[in-house]
Amino acid sequence: MKSVEDLGDLKGKRVLIRCDFNVPLDGDTITDDGRIKAALPTLTHLKDAGAKVIVLAHLGRPKGAPEAKYSVAPAAKRLGELIGAEVKLASDTAGPGAAETVAGLADGEICLLENVRFEPGETSKVDAEREELAARWAALADVFVSDGFGVVHRKQASVYDVAKLLPHAAGTLVKKEVDVFSKVLKDPERPFVVVLGGAKVADKLAVIENLLKIADTLVVGGGMAYTFLAAKGYEIGKSLLDVDSLETCKGYLATAEAEGKQILLPVDVRVAAGMDFAARTVDGPVTVVAADAIPDDQMGLDIGPESEKLFADAIKAAKTVVWNGPMGVFEIAELAKGTAAVAQALTEVDGLSVVGGGDSAAAVRELGHDDNEFGHISTGGGASLEYLEGKELPGIAVLEEGN
């Protein structure tokens, strides 16, 4: 896979770059610009090299047609502030406005085309429709750079098809992500501990299956832990339960025991009668109970203090740690203690600590941690999960092809 440095002299070249600017918004205000900041090393390199930089990005989930609320205008404004230069915004995605904006670029200037998902061809399952859109973008450029790791698991026009039409390379961000996850999966320094959380165990089954072959210890918290506790025969009250995954979880527990691996589950949990996620409130008091003694009328919503210590000790003893998914409903202060304990433990790892994107990345920032306290914070939730599953990612595979 070529890196952006392998592309040679880029002065005057039109460089099309796919970034991930799918940032959270409050009105027109970006509430977390982490993904834009993550693109700065590659964009600064291209700008300083004198390239004419054409950025492709998406925001939200428009249905293949322009929607004002999904305009990438806030991203263009913020990128300009961060990079210290005007970022021109095209009036459309792949039409006359895009062509006119690109034609007006001077060496070292940057433009952002409108939301790629305003075009139905971007996400089409029909190859010819994606290829037609990709061809329109390729006509605007001399070179393609892929730097949106959050979308490399998608076979989409701006990720996959356009790379087939132009000389291509991985940007600094994508290269770093690939290097980190390749190291974790192929040559981790041991002990290797994987921490998994989040609500749905079904979302992580393939990850567990793959990492059971590689990791020394799996630490399981969050809503998904209750299906594992039920698989051990525990009563879990009103806690989340994925009935369809029960037998699979029993199988994983048996496999781990047979192969000398460890699956650490909560030994105590914080429970309440329920919660209102939208209102960020809990029904009744939050109490701590043993993991095998959850009352019938209570719901497990976070790991307890003994579990925090158990999990933190396992993490701090590791040389490689990957974390994906919170330990509880971290958005509610009373239920963020488990996630905070795991995040703190990762900052104390004497080795490589990887925060696997998505809710985990949001959690560490919300809890007040700086990115540089961790070895690597992934920018791709879904992409990092699929990488950990051992899947081939279309947006990475195409970069490894010659061109």
C-alpha positions in Angstrom: 0.0 0.0 0.0 1.5 3.3 -1.1 1.6 6.2 1.4 0.9 9.8 0.4 4.7 10.4 0.6 5.2 7.8 -2.2 3.3 9.9 -4.7 6.3 12.1 -5.5 6.1 15.7 -6.6 2.5 16.9 -6.2 3.0 20.6 -7.1 0.1 21.6 -9.4 -1.4 18.2 -9.2 -5.2 17.9 -8.5 -5.4 15.6 -5.5 -8.8 14.1 -4.7 -8.9 13.0 -1.0 -11.6 11.2 0.8 -11.9 12.3 4.5 -14.3 11.5 7.3 -15.9 14.7 8.4 -19.1 13.1 9.8 -18.9 15.2 12.9 -21.7 15.8 15.5 -23.6 19.1 15.2 -25.7 21.3 17.4 -27.4 23.4 14.7 -24.5 24.6 12.7 -22.0 24.2 15.5 -19.6 21.3 15.5 -19.5 19.8 19.0 -16.5 17.5 18.4 -14.1 18.3 15.7 -11.8 15.3 16.3 -12.4 13.8 12.9 -11.5 17.0 11.1 -8.3 17.4 13.3 -7.4 13.8 12.4 -7.3 14.7 8.7 -4.9 17.7 9.2 -1.6 15.9 8.8 -2.4 14.7 5.3 -4.2 17.9 4.2 -1.3 20.0 5.5 1.2 17.8 3.6 -0.8 18.2 0.4 -1.3 21.9 0.8 2.4 22.5 1.6 3.4 20.4 -1.4 1.5 22.7 -3.7 -1.3 20.3 -4.6 -4.7 21.5 -5.6 -6.7 19.7 -2.9 -10.2 18.4 -3.6 -11.9 17.0 -0.4 -14.7 14.5 -0.5 -16.7 13.9 2.7 -20.1 13.0 4.0 -22.2 14.3 6.9 -25.2 12.5 8.4 -27.4 10.2 6.4 -29.1 12.1 3.5 -31.2 9.9 1.2 -29.2 10.5 -2.0 -30.4 14.0 -2.6 -29.4 17.5 -1.2 -30.7 18.4 2.2 -29.6 21.7 3.8 -29.3 20.2 7.3 -26.6 17.8 6.0 -24.5 20.4 4.1 -20.8 20.0 4.8 -20.5 23.8 5.1 -19.8 23.7 8.9 -16.9 21.3 8.2 -15.5 23.6 5.5 -15.6 26.5 7.9 -13.9 24.5 10.8 -11.3 23.0 8.5 -10.4 26.5 7.3 -10.0 27.7 10.9 -7.8 24.7 11.8 -5.6 24.8 8.7 -5.3 28.6 8.6 -6.5 29.1 5.1 -9.8 29.5 3.2 -11.5 26.2 2.2 -13.7 26.8 -0.8 -17.1 25.0 -0.7 -18.5 23.8 -4.0 -22.2 24.3 -4.6 -22.8 20.7 -5.6 -21.1 17.3 -5.2 -20.2 16.2 -8.7 -21.8 18.7 -11.1 -21.0 22.1 -12.6 -20.4 23.7 -9.2 -17.8 21.1 -8.3 -16.1 21.4 -11.7 -16.0 25.3 -11.5 -14.6 25.2 -7.9 -11.9 22.8 -8.8 -11.0 24.8 -12.0 -10.5 27.9 -9.8 -8.0 26.3 -7.4 -4.5 27.6 -7.2 -1.6 25.5 -6.1 -1.8 24.8 -2.4 -5.5 25.7 -2.2 -8.2 23.4 -0.7 -11.8 23.0 -1.7 -14.6 20.8 -0.2 -17.2 19.3 -2.5 -20.8 19.0 -1.1 -21.8 16.0 0.8 -21.0 12.9 -1.3 -24.2 11.2 0.0 -26.3 13.9 -1.8 -25.5 11.7 -4.9 -27.5 8.4 -5.0 -24.6 6.7 -6.8 -22.4 7.0 -3.7 -24.1 4.3 -1.7 -25.7 2.3 -4.6 -25.5 -1.4 -4.5 -25.4 -1.3 -8.3 -21.7 -1.3 -9.5 -22.4 0.7 -12.6 -24.2 3.5 -10.7 -21.3 3.9 -8.3 -18.7 3.7 -11.1 -20.5 6.4 -13.1 -20.3 8.8 -10.1 -16.7 7.8 -9.4 -15.8 8.6 -13.0 -17.2 12.1 -12.6 -14.9 12.7 -9.6 -11.9 11.0 -11.3 -12.3 13.5 -14.2 -11.6 16.3 -11.8 -8.3 14.9 -10.4 -4.9 13.4 -11.2 -4.4 11.4 -8.0 -6.7 9.9 -5.2 -5.8 9.7 -1.5 -7.9 7.7 1.0 -7.8 9.3 4.4 -11.3 8.5 5.8 -10.7 5.4 7.9 -14.3 5.6 9.3 -15.6 4.6 5.8 -13.1 2.1 4.5 -15.4 -0.8 5.4 -17.9 0.6 2.8 -17.9 -0.3 -0.8 -18.9 3.2 -1.9 -18.1 5.3 -4.9 -15.9 7.8 -3.0 -14.1 5.1 -1.1 -13.7 2.2 -3.4 -14.6 2.9 -7.0 -12.7 6.1 -7.5 -9.5 4.4 -6.2 -9.8 2.0 -9.2 -9.7 4.9 -11.6 -6.7 7.0 -10.4 -3.2 6.5 -9.0 -3.9 6.1 -5.3 -2.3 6.1 -1.9 -3.3 5.9 1.8 -3.3 9.2 3.7 -1.4 9.5 7.0 -4.5 8.7 9.1 -5.5 5.6 7.2 -1.9 4.3 7.1 -1.6 4.8 10.9 -4.9 3.0 11.5 -3.9 0.1 9.3 -0.4 -0.2 10.9 -1.9 -0.2 14.4 -4.6 -2.8 13.8 -2.2 -5.0 11.8 0.2 -4.9 14.7 -2.6 -5.8 17.2 -3.9 -8.7 15.1 -0.7 -10.1 13.8 2.0 -9.4 16.3 0.7 -8.1 19.6 3.1 -7.8 22.5 1.7 -9.9 25.4 -0.2 -10.1 27.6 -2.9 -8.9 25.0 -6.1 -7.8 26.6 -9.3 -6.9 24.7 -12.0 -4.9 26.5 -15.5 -5.0 24.9 -18.6 -3.1 25.9 -21.6 -1.5 24.4 -25.2 -2.5 24.4 -25.6 -5.3 22.0 -23.7 -8.6 22.2 -24.8 -9.5 18.7 -22.7 -6.5 17.3 -19.5 -8.0 18.8 -20.0 -11.8 18.3 -17.7 -11.9 15.3 -15.1 -9.8 17.1 -15.1 -12.1 20.1 -14.8 -15.2 17.8 -11.8 -13.8 16.0 -10.1 -12.3 19.1 -10.5 -15.4 21.2 -7.9 -16.9 18.8 -5.5 -14.0 19.4 -6.0 -12.3 22.8 -5.0 -13.7 26.2 -7.9 -12.1 28.0 -11.3 -10.7 27.0 -12.9 -8.3 29.4 -16.6 -8.0 28.8 -18.7 -5.1 30.2 -21.6 -2.9 29.1 -25.0 -4.2 28.2 -23.5 -7.1 26.3 -22.1 -8.6 29.6 -25.6 -9.5 30.8 -26.1 -12.1 28.1 -22.8 -13.7 29.2 -23.9 -13.6 32.8 -27.2 -15.3 31.8 -25.1 -17.9 29.9 -23.5 -18.7 33.2 -26.9 -19.3 34.7 -27.2 -16.0 36.6 -30.5 -14.2 37.0 -30.1 -10.8 35.4 -33.4 -9.1 36.2 -34.5 -6.5 33.7 -31.0 -6.2 32.2 -30.4 -6.4 28.5 -30.6 -9.9 27.2 -29.9 -11.2 23.7 -31.7 -14.5 23.8 -30.6 -15.4 20.3 -26.9 -15.1 21.3 -27.1 -17.1 24.6 -25.9 -20.4 23.2 -23.1 -18.7 21.3 -21.9 -17.0 24.5 -22.0 -20.3 26.3 -19.8 -21.7 23.5 -17.3 -18.8 23.9 -17.1 -19.4 27.6 -16.4 -23.1 27.1 -13.8 -22.4 24.3 -12.0 -19.9 26.5 -11.8 -22.4 29.4 -10.6 -25.2 27.1 -7.9 -23.1 25.5 -6.6 -21.5 28.7 -8.0 -18.0 27.8 -9.8 -15.8 30.2 -13.1 -14.1 29.7 -13.5 -11.6 32.6 -17.1 -10.7 33.4 -18.4 -8.2 36.0 -18.5 -9.5 39.5 -20.8 -6.6 40.7 -23.0 -4.2 38.8 -24.8 -0.9 39.4 -28.5 -1.3 39.0 -31.6 0.8 39.0 -35.3 0.3 38.2 -34.7 1.7 34.7 -33.6 4.9 33.0 -34.7 7.5 30.4 -31.8 7.8 28.0 -33.2 10.9 26.2 -33.7 12.8 29.5 -30.4 11.4 30.9 -32.2 10.3 34.1 -32.4 7.2 36.2 -35.5 5.7 37.7 -35.0 5.5 41.5 -31.8 5.0 43.3 -28.6 3.4 41.8 -27.3 0.6 44.0 -24.5 -1.9 43.7 -25.3 -5.7 43.8 -23.3 -8.8 43.1 -23.5 -9.9 39.5 -25.2 -13.2 40.5 -27.8 -11.4 42.6 -29.5 -8.8 40.4 -33.1 -8.4 41.7 -36.0 -9.2 39.3 -37.1 -5.6 39.2 -33.7 -4.0 38.6 -31.7 -3.4 35.4 -27.9 -3.6 35.2 -26.6 -0.2 33.9 -22.9 -0.1 34.8 -20.2 -2.3 36.3 -19.6 -2.0 40.0 -16.5 -0.9 42.0 -15.1 -4.5 42.4 -15.5 -5.0 38.7 -13.8 -1.7 38.1 -10.7 -2.9 40.0 -10.8 -6.4 38.4 -10.9 -4.9 34.9 -8.4 -2.1 35.6 -5.9 -4.6 37.1 -6.1 -6.8 34.0 -5.7 -3.8 31.7 -2.7 -2.3 33.6 -0.9 -5.7 33.5 -1.1 -5.9 29.7 1.4 -4.9 27.1 -1.3 -4.5 24.4 -4.9 -3.4 25.1 -7.7 -2.7 22.6 -10.9 -1.2 24.0 -14.2 -1.0 22.1 -17.5 -0.1 23.9 -18.4 1.6 27.2 -19.0 -0.3 30.4 -22.3 1.4 31.2 -24.5 4.3 30.2 -21.6 6.8 30.4 -23.8 9.6 29.1 -25.5 9.6 32.6 -23.0 10.7 35.3 -24.2 8.2 37.8 -23.5 5.4 35.3 -20.2 6.6 33.9 -17.9 5.2 36.7 -17.1 1.9 35.1 -16.2 3.5 31.7 -14.1 6.1 33.6 -12.2 3.4 35.4 -11.4 1.6 32.2 -10.4 4.8 30.4 -8.1 5.7 33.3 -6.5 2.2 33.4 -5.7 2.5 29.6 -3.8 5.6 30.3 -1.6 3.6 32.7 -0.7 0.8 30.3 3.0 0.2 29.8 2.6 -0.7 26.1 0.2 -0.1 23.3 -3.3 1.1 24.2 -5.9 1.4 21.5 -9.3 3.0 21.8 -11.4 1.5 19.1 -13.5 4.5 17.9 -17.2 5.1 18.1 -18.7 5.5 21.6 -15.3 4.6 23.3 -13.6 7.6 21.6 -16.5 9.9 22.5 -16.4 8.6 26.1 -12.7 9.3 26.7 -13.1 12.9 25.4 -16.3 13.4 27.4 -14.5 12.2 30.5 -11.8 14.8 30.0 -8.9 12.7 28.7 -6.6 14.1 26.1 -6.0 12.0 23.0 -2.3 11.8 23.7 -2.9 9.9 26.9 -3.6 6.8 24.7 -1.4 5.0 22.2 -4.0 5.4 19.5 -7.6 6.5 19.3 -9.3 5.1 16.2 -11.5 7.4 14.1 -13.6 4.4 12.8 -16.1 2.7 15.0 -17.6 0.3 12.4 -14.3 0.1 10.5 -12.3 -0.8 13.5 -14.8 -3.4 14.6 -14.8 -5.1 11.2 -10.9 -5.0 11.2 -11.0 -6.7 14.6 -13.4 -9.3 13.1 -10.7 -10.1 10.6 -12.8 -9.0 7.6 -11.4 -7.6 4.4 -12.3 -3.9 4.2 -13.0 -2.8 0.6 -11.5 0.6 1.0 -8.2 -0.9 2.2 -8.1 -3.8 -0.2 -8.5 -1.5 -3.2 -5.5 0.6 -2.0 -3.4 -2.5 -2.0 -4.1 -3.1 -5.7 -1.6 -1.7 -8.1 -2.2 1.7 -9.8 
